[in-house]
Each structure stands twice: as structure tokens, then as C-alpha cells.
Amino acid sequence: MSDLVRTRYVEVNPGLAEGADPVTTEIIRQGLNAAADQMKQSLIRTAFSPIIYEALDFAVAFYDADMCMLAQAPTLPAFMGTLGFCVREAVDGVGGPGALGPGDVILYNDPYGTGSHPQDAAMIVPIFHDDVLVGYSAIKAHWLDIGGKDPYCTDTIDVHQEGTIFPGVKLYDAGRLVSDIYRMILANSRMPEMVIGDINAMVAGARTGAEALAALVRRHGLGTFRRSVARMYAHGEALVRGWFERLPDGVYRASSLIDSDGVNDGPIPFGVKVAVSGSSVTVDLTDCPDQVGGPVNCPLPSTVAAVRIAIAFLAGAGEQPNEGHFRPLELVTRPGSLFHPVRPAPCFMYGIPSDHAIELIIRALAEAVPDSVPAASGGDINALVWWGNREATGEPWADGAPHPVGQGASPSGDGASALMYISESATRFTPAEVWESRNPWRIERLALAEDSGGPGRHRGGLGLDLSFRVLEDQYLTAGLARTALEPWGLAGGLPGRPNRLTVEYPDGRAEDFSLKTRIFLPKGSVVHLRTGSGGGYGPPAERDPLAVLADLREGYITRDHAGRHYPHAF
């Protein structure tokens, strides 16, 4: 077994927060959040691809000179925990902080530094005040295509099949475009116009953020800014430590199965161990297989992100987090394993194990905080990516999106229906009108799925039923997980339904898919997506009869379902 790796964050400048004015600190904190939101809006307004401006498949954040997270806008949680790695690796790739100057823009998309596939690329802009490096603005967003064996892959066997890699290169050097890098991007994309449009939007957004943060430093002075940031970190740390101090010390465990690795058949077992000691928490993900042959390996940055999401979900009190919120956290991983693969292991579908780990960490802590933990959700983003050439013009097109699932019921109420999974919770569900205006499909069904929520004292949230009629020949990549595992209930609640994708062909054949690349869809095919639902909480016999009747009235359940699970209501 390889030596274990412990990832944790410590205070860089101890004592710096002393003397910081609390009012000024709050003004600076809110100014950072507002500047991050300005960066977000700039990207949305200028991006070319609907996966960015409509689905919001991106993240934006600021980092200080020590590469600690200052602030983020409400964007893709799965990317937020990885951006610090992106900044560090991108800066190292061009020679370190000493190699940076005003006007530089760094491009970085190495999966082992971004934590995801090469299509998730980061743009980093260093920020200076009186020639002193004070921080970085960073954007990570999904490009429609940057080489790879397919625009979206579920069957790669090494990282080199997954896309063109830019391991930290300057796209702009002192404000001047590096044309060789620009031309390489164009040459390695099937949809260069869309990708270049999105890159220019990312550059504009990162520069907008950099200007806003520099203005904040000028307004308050560098010394005041740094002291206030240190106090801001200390507040975030105290908030999370206060939550864990209320938990019983102990080691909490949970285990589960991933459907498959996309290349080899058979489930992949893994477990999590969460150790609470005083105000500190250690998450151990070493109880997992060695890295696998298919692309469900999860690079360390995304493993860190998964753990951060779970902790913020439980202990973050709804605040926009900064680096301080994660100081109480330590992560233990094993290099060469599913949650810490090493090159050249494929990792295109990294989100499957990371998403699963988020919910398993939460489930493990159900023993410690039974009144705060929900049952399982549909547990997946149900990614579908479509592409082809338009019938009339031959023009290439592509689109892709996550899809909502039902959320798990909790001790306090029913699960929410049809929301994005927690790792994608800042993304949006693309309106059917936008899809139909841009792509050769017709949405024939889009409805909450009756009877899908897990029965219980509180019922699980409903999944969605969607049907897409294909109007032109095209291809589809299905990126579904949790198709075999039913979302678990808690405290006597029953499970929800798993995810399912069925293609109905014009000749009458029908076939189910979970992880499958380049499914050919002839004109007239119908794609049926059935997203998973939430598990129930508490015994169904304890459900309020009035709640059962209300569900019947709203069409959430049928009379047959109610008679089987809630006979006491009649």
C-alpha cells in the first residue's frame, strides 16, 4: 500500500486577525462576495454555450496571495473545492508567482490539478496592488469540446483519450495574446467558434473580478485588507468548529456501491470513515479499491471538493464559505486508489464517486446528528450530452446538461422534488423552450414522476420523467450513475427509485443505458430519462393521513400506491 496522504489547511499568518475592526471586516467580506458575483454575471452575459450561460456549469472565486479562498459566488459547488488546486498548479506551471505580472492570464486544464476532465478548464488572473501580488481571480467552466476521443466520454482507458491538456500556460502575457496557444485550442476542438467564444468570456470575467478586487484593496489599504481577511477566516473556522464541538466524539462509518466503472462490469464497493474529535473532523477515504480501468477515478482535488461540500452542507450555516470554514477538516487518501488516482488513470466521469462520497459522508454522520441528516437523494446529476451535424447545413452542434432528482426526506419534512443534486446545486435546469429552439429535439414529456418518492413518515422528493423525441440523426452520451442502487431511507423510511435511461428506437426496439458513449439516435428515436427520487424518513405508518390525501389530490401519488404504503389513511 502506498503511503497515505493527509490534506489539511492551516493558518498561514497566525495572529494577523488581532486588531481587525469587525465592521470593516464585514464590509470587506460582503465586498468580496459582491465582486465575485460581478465576475459571475460577466461570464453569463458573454458566454457562447448554453451549458455556461443557461445551465451555469462553472465556478468563480477569489484567492489570496497564499492561495486561500477569499470568496466565491454561488456557482457550481463541485468546482469550488477544486479551484484552489487549479490556481496553485497553474501558477507553478508558468514558473511560480515570481513569473507573473499585470496583464497575465493563465490557462490550466490538467485533470490531476483541476480534479475533473480536460473540458473543465480554469482561467487564472493574478491581481496586483502597487506591484505587490495580492491575490487571484479564477474561473473554471465546461467547454463543449477540446479534443478527446468524443465530446463526452464514459469509456476512456487513460487520461490521454479524454482531451487536449494545457498544463499551466499563459494565454495572455503582459496583456498580449499568445497566438500559438490560441491556435492550438482552435486546432483541437470540434466546435472552435463556441469554445473560443467561451474562452474570451472567461478571460473577460476573470479580468472583471480582478479589477473589482483591486479596487477593494485600494479603498481600504493592503494592511487593513489583510487583517480583515484573517479575521474573516477566523470567523468561518469558529463557526464550523462550533458545530462539530456539539457532536459526540467518535468514528462514524458508511459504505455503498458504485454501479460500474464504465469499461468493466461489476459494482465498485467503497466506504467512508468520519472521525470527530473535539472541534476537528477527519474524513478517511482509504477504504476503496485501487484506481480502476474505467474513467470513474476521482482525482484528489475533486475528492477534497466532495468532502468540503458535505461539511459545508452540515456545518456551514448557509454562509458563503471561505478558506477558514475548512480549517477544522482533514482528509486522508491513498495514492493509486479510486479517490486519489495517479497518472495516467482515466477520470472523465470523476463526478460519480465524488457525488456518491458526499452523500455517504452525510449518511455516516446520521448516527451523530440524527435530527440533521436527510435520507438519500436521487444521488446523481444524470448528465446527458448530445451532438451531431445539422441536417440542413452540416454545421456541428452540441449541448449537454444535468437533470434534477428528488431529495431525501428529513426529520422535519418531505424531501424537495426535482432539484439539482447537491454538487450541482447552483446550476439551472434548462427550459424546454431553450432546448427546442437550439437543438433538434422535441420535449414530449416533462413531469414530476408520481409514486416515485420513497414512502415514510416524511416522503422522499419526486424525480422527473422526461421524454425527448429526436428530430434529426445525432449522438448521445449517457452519464448516469445510481441506476442499480435505490436511494436509501432513514429511520424506517423506504427507498426511492433509482435513475434510468431508455432509448426507444423507430423500429420498436428499446434499450436501457447508464454509462455509454456515442449512442447513435436515428431520427424518430425517443429518449426517456427517469431521474431518481429521494428516500423516505420514518415509518410510512406514521405519515399524517391528511398529508397522504394532499399527495393524492396533487397527483404526487396514485390511489394504488397510497393503499399499499399508507392504508391507515383510509
N, C-alpha and C positions, 0 to 999 in steps of 0.2 A: 504494500500500500504506500502511496506517495505521502509525503509529509502533509499535514493539514495546514490550511491557510485560515488565519483569523483576520477578518476585515472589520475594523472599527475606526471611529473618528474621535480624535482628542482635541482639546482646546489648544489652539495654535499660540495665542498670546494671552496666557493667564494673567488675570489682574487688570487687563485693559478696560474692562467694563466699569471699574470703580470710578465714581465721579461723573458718569454719564447722566445727563439730565433725562428723566423718564418722558417728559413731554416731547422734547426734541427727538428722542429715540422713536416714539410713536409716529411723529411726523415723518421721520426718515423711513420708517418701516412702511407706512402707507404710501409714501412717495415711490419707494422701490416697487411695491405692488402695482401702482398706477403706471409706472414706466414699463413694467413687464406686460401689462395689458395693452399699452400703446404698441409695443413690439408685436403682440399677437394680432391686433387689429390691422396693422400694416401688412402682415403676411396674408391674412384673409382677403384683404381688399385687392391684392396684387397677384395672388397665385393663379396659375392657369388650370390646375387639375381639381376636379370636384372632390377628390379624396382629401385635398388640403382645405379648400375654401368651403366645402359643404360638410364633409364628414369630420373635419378638424383632426386629421391624423398627423399631429405634430405636437411638439412641446417647445416652450420658450422659457428661458431663465437667465438670471444674472449670477455670476460667481465673483468672489473677491480675488485679490491677488494670490491668496493661498489656495484657491480653487475650492472654496467652501461656498455652498449655495446661499446667496443673499435673498433671493425672492424668485417666485415663479408666477406666471399667470395660470388660471385654471385651464390647463390643457391636458394632454394625454398622460395619465399617471404612470403608465408602463415605461414611458420615455424619461420621466422626471428623474428617477433614481439613477439613470444611466448617464445623464448629461455631464456630471462631474468627471466621470471616466473619459468621456469624449473630449472635454476641454484639456485634461491632463495629457492624454495620448496625442491629441492634435498639436499641442504646443511642443511636446517632446519631439514629435515628428519633424518639425521645422527647425529644431536646434535649441529649444528652450526659451524661456522668457526673454533672455538677452538678445535673441534673434528677431524680436518683434519690434514694430514701430507703428506710428499712426498711419492709418490707411490700409493696414494689412487685413486680409480676410483669409482664414484657413478653412479648407475643405477636408473632411475626415469621414470615412465610412467603413473602416476595417471592422468586421463583425466582432472581433475579440476585444475591441475597445469601445464600440458602440453598444455591444450586447445584443445586437439584432442582425437582420440580413442587410446586405450592402445597399438595398433600396432605401433603407432608413439612414439618410446622410445628415451629417452635422455641419453647420457653418458657424465659425467662431470669430468674433471680432474683439481684439484687445482694446482696452479703454485706458486712456492716459489723462493725467492731470498735472500740468507743469512738468512734463516729461517723466512723470512717475507713473508706473503701471499700477492702476488701482483696481482693475477687475476685467471681466469678460462678459460680453453678451453672447448667448448661444441659442441656436435654433436647430432642432432635429426634426426632419419631416420625411414623409414617404414619397419617393419618386416613383413614377409609373413603371420605369424600366431603366436599368443601367447594365445591360448585357445579360449574363446568366443564360442557362440553358432554356429557360422560359421566363415570361414576365413575372410569374409567381410559381414557386416550386414546393412540392411536398415529397419529392423522391430523390433529392441530391445525395451523393455519397461522399462528397468532400466540399470544402468551402469554396474551392476554385470554380465549381459549377454554378455558384449562386449569384455571381455578378462581378463587375469590374471593381477593384478595390483601390481607393485613394488613401494611402496610409499617413495622412497629415501632409498636405501640400498647400502652398499659397496660391489661392485663386486670384487674389489681388496682392501686389507687393508695393507698399507705399502708395497705394491708391491707383496703381496701374494694373490693368487686367493682364494676367499671364496667359497669353493666347494659346500656348501649347497645351495647357491643361484644359482650357475651354474647348479646343478642337478634339481632344481625347474624349471628353464627355459626349460631344456630338457624335463621334465615330462609334461609340459603344452603346448607343441607345436605339431601340426600335422606334421610339417616338421622341426624337430630339427636340422638336419645337415645344412640346409640352414640358419636357424636363428642363430645358434652358429657361423657359418662362418661369417655372417654379424656382429654379436656382436664383434668377435675378430677384424674385420676390423674397427669397430667404436672405439674400445679401441686403436688400433694402430694409427688411425687418430688423436684422441684426444691427445695421448701422443706426436705424431709428432708435433702437434700445440703447445703443452705446451713447448716442448724443443725449438721451434723457438721463442716463445715469451720470454722465459727466457734468451735466447741468446741476444735478442734485449735489454732487461733491463741491462744485464751485459755490453753490448757495450757502452751504453750511461749513465749508472748510474741511480739509482732509483729516485733521486731527479729531474734530468733532464727529465726522462721519464714521471713522474707525471705532471710536469709543462707543458710539451709539449702536453700531453693528455688533460689537462684542456683547453689549447688554441685551440686544435683540436675540442673539444666540443663547445667552444665559437664560432668558425667559422661556424660550422653546424647550430647552433642556429641562428646566424645572417643571414645566407643565407635564411632560411625558414621564419624568421620574415620579412625580406625584401620583400619577395613575398607577404605575407599577408598584409603588410602595403600599398601595391598598390591597394588593393581591397576596394570597398566601405563597410564601416561598415554596418552590418545588420544581419538579421536572414533569412536563406535560407532553404527551405523545399522541400522534395520529398517523395513520397510514392509508394509502389508497393505490389505485392502479391507473396508469395511462393506457389508452386503447392499444396503440402500436406506435412504432417509430416512422411509419410511412413507407418503409422499404421492406422490413422484416415483419412477419406476422407474430402475434402474441403480445399479451399485455406486459407493461413495464411497471413493476412494483417499486414504491419508494415510501419513505417515512420521514417525518419531521420530529424534532425534539426541541422543545422550548423550555429553557431553564430560567426561572425568575429568582433573583437573589437581591433582596432589598429593593433598590430603585433601578437595578440593572436587569437586562434581559439578554440571553444568548440563544440564538436560533442555530441549530445544528442540522445541516442538510447532507451529512455524510452517509446516511443510511439510504443509499441509492446505488443503482448499477454503475459500472464503468460506462464511459461515453459509448453511445450506440451507433449503429451503422447508418441509420436514417437521420433526417435533419431536425429531430426534436431535442437535440442537445441545447442546453441553456448556458451561454457564456456568463462569466462571473458578473459583469455589470447588470445584466437583467436579473440574475439571482438576487443581487443586492436590492434592485428596484422592487422585486416581488416582496421581499421581507419588509422593506420600508413602507410599501403600500399597506400591508397587513397591520403593521404597528400604527401607522397614521390613522387607519380605519378605526382602530380600537381606542387609541390614546390621544389622538390629535386634537380633540375638542372642536373640530370644524375649522381650525385656523389654516391659513395658507402656510405651509411649513417652510422652514429654513434649515440650515445645517444643524443648528442647535437641537432641533427636535429629535435628531437621530444619534446624538452622543451617547445616550444610555444603551445603545444597541450594539451587539457584537454578532457577527455571522461566522460560522465555521463551515468550510467546504473542503473537498478533497480534489486536488488537481487530477485531471484524467477521468472525471466522473460526469454523470448526467448534468449536474449543476455547476460544474467547473471544468468544461471540456478544454482540451488543448488542440492547437492547430495540427492537422487540417480537418478536424471533425466537422461535419456539416451541421449547420444550426439555423437554417432558414425558418423553421417552424418553432423557434425558441419559445414563443409565447405559450405553447401548450403546457410544458412543465412549469413555467413561471406562473401562469394563471392558476394551475392546479395547486401550486405551493401556497399561493395567497390564501385560498380557502382552507387548506389543510392546517396552516398556522392558526387561523381563526378557530377552526374546529378543535385543535389541540387545547386552546385556552378556554374552551367551553366549560371544562371542569373547574377552572379557577374563577371564572366570571359567568356563571350560567344565566344571569339576568341580562347580559350584554351581548350575547353571541347569537346570531341567526342561524337557521338551518341553511343547507346548501342552496345555491342558485343553479341556473342552467349551466354555469361554470365554463362558458366558452364565448369567444367573440363571433363564432360562426362566420369566418371570413370567406367571402366569395369574390373571385377576381375573374373578370370576363374580358375577352379581347378578340380581335379579328380585323378584317378589312371591309369597309363599307361596300355594299353591293353595287351602288350606283357609281361611285368614284374610285374605288380601290384604296381609299385613304385608310391608314391604320388607326385603330381606336382601342381604348382600354378603359376600364373602370373597375372599381372594387370598393368594398365596404364591409364593416362589421354589422352585425344584426342583433337586436335586443333579445334578452332572455328574461324569464321570470326570476324574481328574487326570493330568497328564503324567508319563511315566516320567522317571527321573533317572539319572545315572551310578551311583547307589548302589542302585537297586532299582526295582521295578514301581511304577506310579502307583496311588494310592489310588482305590478305586471309590466312586462315588455320594457325593461330598461337595459342600457348597455352594461355589460359586465364591468366589475369594479376597476379593472386595469384600463378600460376604455371609457371610464365614466364621464369624461369631458367631451367625448365625441358626440356627433349628432347622427340621428337616423335620417338618411337622405329621403326627402319627399318623393313619392311616386311620380309626381309631375316632372321633377327634375330628371329622374331616371329615364322616363319615357321620352322626354324632349331631347336627350343626349344619346341614348343608346337604342339599338334595335331589339327592344323587348316591349311587351305589354304586361302590366301587372293585373292579373286576373283575380287574385285574392290577396287581401291583406287584412287580417283579422286576429283578434285575441282568440286563442285556442281554448274552447270550452272543455271543461273536465281535466285540464292539464295540470292545475296546481295541486301540489301534494296535500292530501287531506290532513286535518289536525284541528286542535282547539283554535289555532290560527292557521288559515290555509296559505299554502305557497302561492306566490305570484304566477300569473299565467304567462306561457310562452306565446309566440306568434306563429300563425300559419300564413305562408306567402307562396304564391304561385306565379312564376314568370313564364310567359309564352314567348318563345324565340321567333323573331320575325325575319332573321337572316342567318345563314350559316355562321357559326362562331365557335369559340373555345371557352371552356370554363375550368378554373382550378378551384377545387373544393378543399377548404382548410378547416374541417370540423373535427372537434375532439369531444370527449364525453358522450359518445354515441352508444356506448355499451353500459356505462356506469350511470345508474339512476341517482339523481341528486338526493342526498340523504336528508331525512328528517331528524329532528331532535326531540328529546323528552317524550317519546311516544308518538311523534308525528310521522306520517307516512311519506315515502319518497315522491318526488315529482317525476316528470317524464324526461328522458334523455333527448339529445339533439338528433336530427335525422334529415338526410337529403336524398330525394328520389328524383331520378330523371325518367320522364315518360316520353318515349320516342314516337315519331309519327307512325311507325309500323305496329304500335301497340305494346312493344316491349317496355319493361320498367326495370330499373336497376338502382340500387342504393349505393351511395358513395360516402366516405368520410374524408380520408386524405387521398386525393387523387389529382394528378396534374394533367392538364391539356385534355379534358373530356371534350370530344367533338360533339357539338349540338347542331344537328341539321335543322334547317328551317321547319318550324312547326312543332318542335320539341317543347315540352313543358317541364320546368324545373320546380319541384315542390320542396320548400325549406320549412321544416318544423323545428322551431327553436325550443330549447329545453325550458322547463319551468322550475319553480322553487319548491323545496321540500316543506312539509308541514311542521308545526311546532305544537306539542302536546297531543294527547289522545283525541281522535276525532269525536268520540262520545261526549267530550266536554265542550264541543262547539255550541255556541248560543243558537238555539233554533231560529231566532229572528235573523241571525247572520246567514244561516242556510237559506231561508226563504228570500232574503235580499239577493243572494247569489243566483238563485233560480230566476228571480224577476229580471235581473240584469243580463241573464244569458251566460253567466260565467260557468254554470254547471247545468247538467241536464237532470231531469227527474230520476232517471235510472241511476246516475252517479250519486245523487243525494240519497236515494233509497239504500244503496249499498253501503255508503260510508257514514251517513247521518240518519239512521232510521228513527232515532229519538226525536227528530224534528217534526215527525208526522204522527 
